[in-house]
Amino acid sequence: MENLSIHHLAMFMDSEIFILPEEKKIILDKKPNSLPYPEQNQELSLVEEDSDNESLNLDYEGGFGKGVLIVYQGKTLDPNLHELLFKILNAVGCSLKDIALASSEAMESTSLTNVMSMNPNKIIVFGNFRHDIMMHKKSNYEIINYEGVEYLFADDLKILFENTNLKKSLWTELQVLFNITKKQK
């Protein structure tokens, strides 16, 4: 690349390069043989800090004691939806200390790799949002087991709050997911 002319470099550069007046002195003061990249005897770092969303860990509430990740659509939960969610959790024998409760907004700013590094054994998703985890969704209210993690996708909590039939569908799948058997009288 050192032997390429400006014409050759222009073939793969799609924008113009400008030198600011304050940078001109820095560039001219450099040694003519100095390279803009490390020499072979210098150590290169193979891992770079990524300033994109990929490097962020998932921001969640709860203790994650049972390895259950629950993601809801939106930034925050309305009080009535919060109450509904915790009634559902109580019915399957979970509390906030047992789960990681995350918003879709927090999820969207975290890579699937970082989510999976938490080692969840169950992931329950309420609603739809943009994230790689949604690629596991086949249909709502169907448990999918992928690489040792059980996934359950359901409608948004707002929709569940208003629809009794969907609540029944969710409850049926939650009983299977959490291995809950009906009590015999």
PyMOL commands that set and color helices and strands:
alter all, ss='L'
color gray80, all
select helices_A, chain A and resi 6-10+21-29+53-55+79-91+96-98+104-108+112-116+132-136+157-162+164-177
alter helices_A, ss='H'
color red, helices_A
select strands_A, chain A and resi 68-72+99-103+122-126+143-146+149-154
alter strands_A, ss='S'
color yellow, strands_A
deselect
rebuild
show_as cartoon
